[in-house]
Amino acid sequence: MTPSSIFTADSGFPRRWPIEYLANSSPPGAAMQFGLIYELSTPRPFTRETQKAVYEHAIEQVVLAEQLGFSSVWCVEHHFLEEYSHSSCPEMFLTAVARATSKIRVGFGIATCVPTFHHPIRWAEKAAFLDILSGGRVEFGTGRSSTWNELGGFNAVIDDTKKTWDEYIRVIPQMWMNERYGYTGQYHTMPERNVLPKPWQDPHPPMWVAVTAPGTELDAADRGMGALILSISDVERNVPRIAAYRERIKHCNPVGAFVNDQIAIANWLYCHSDNAVAKQRGDELIGTFGYMAGQTVEVSEAYPANNYTALGLLGSLRADPSAPGEQKLPASGLCFGNPTTILETCRRWEAAGADQLVFMIQAREHLSQPEVLDSLKLFGREVLPHFNDVPRAKAVGA
């Protein structure tokens, strides 16, 4: 199997390396790609009409994004996080998106691998079902939740969540690849059964892990998984993390049938012809998101857990909950600006070694739907074409 047969511009499939390509970090000439990531944050009051509008606006945005050339859409799993995220069933949103589109990849960002939330069999079934309905477009992101609101609400054993995640990611691909599979684990025991359906992608969808705390990117690399970096920070801070991931994954022991050597970076996007307007609206998005994050409860605030040191998007944006709409985060590395400014920022991320930027484009419906769509259109027209099938420079530190 050659690299060109694994990744082509027309296939819509991401970089997927079988075992014989462990020593390679990327196919030659692969351009950086762009996606969207959704929290589905919802403003009060939580009426049926408001909630429906949030979901329908997001689907309309994704349909447009596919037409513009975006390669992926991701949806989080969160519970009990009022306003911040009303995305308790990412598989439902992703199914709706998949049926409204034909090419864009649909990613779990993430599937929570905690026993009181989900049994691993159920995740294997749901992801495979969606993979069939989408025609083989699933990206299977995994993680273990990050707030006391959620972990406490499900009575999770906090000290075990990293170990349960590790067990889930090892058994789920076996359920996909084997006609009959059973195992005796520390957290689940399963007699031999045929877990159905099997995924459309052969042998299974690419696997990822959410990276919030420093060092989790190395956990991803050791297991041959993609790193979905959700902690928003500047480009320079991520350069050594990306370089360490690339080096570590060369020597990995993959949990699945192939190595998914990819790094996706969560970011923000608001593109406007007027740089000042774009930055102002971007600051408002950050402030609104920080206001919502400030209402959540960190695990460490309720439980003395050493294995929870960061909250990802939450931790980087926690703010005074009494002050929505104020600027809370420096704009270094964020894609707020006119097309020229954003192109320069994207080039910096590309030089750092990012394979994808996945954008948040809304916060509690702070922007009108026309504003969001116009931003996407301008980015798609003026920025994205610069990355279509263009060979990328060697990454910093590579």
C-alpha angles and dihedrals in degrees: 000000000000128000090248090059091052099049128024131162091241100045098073088217122128127232108296118175122197119214095273090063097054092120094057121089100193142350111264115265099012108155123218112266134211134223144165129244124200134207091170091221112192132204124228137288093059097217123162089247094052093049093047091050092053092053095043093047090053093051091049089051092052093049089054092044091056091051090051094051105262110154105207147020123201130194126197129222114229135155134200093003102134113212092348097077132354092180105117095143110041091169090064094051092045091050091053089049093047092053091050094050139043110203114021115105116244115216136192103225084201140349105198111236099200121121097229089053102043142351112236090237090062093053091049090052097044096047093047092048091052091045089059095045091049095047094246103318104126124127109193110215118183138193146138108250125259113221136074088225088068105029092044091044091057093041091239121179097244097201092054102051097095091049092048090050090053091051093048096051091052098049101038095067089048089056089052096048103040127069089216124018137171135166145174110227136170093256105023136026120200128186116220110290138152105247107212143244107025118218122267091229112080116258095356144304120291112271127225140175127215111245116208108136118056110263097035088100086065090052087054093048094048089055096043093247133139117256115232100193107204099170105100112222139136125289097253094057090056097050096083092042092054093045092049091050092051093051095044096049091060087073100037132137101220119220090209136041096278143021117261099203100185138123120202119187123206112227143154129255134199115150122188133159089240110067094204093051091049093051092047093051090044091053088052091053091051092048093048092049091047090052090055093045090052090065094061126090120235117225090238090057091061105024133031097239119157092191093066109069102143141028100212110216089004096051095047093049106036108139144165103297091214095064114061119178100028124124110263107163134049112250096230107133095004120121100236115132145055120319093269093052093046093047089055091050092049090050089055091053091047091051089050089059104257114156095196140013112208113197135213106210105175141038122194090331089293090148121056116247092248089054092053094047093046090051091052092047093051092048091046093049101040108024113024097059089064088069100044109119092329115146109244126227120250110278122252108268094013 
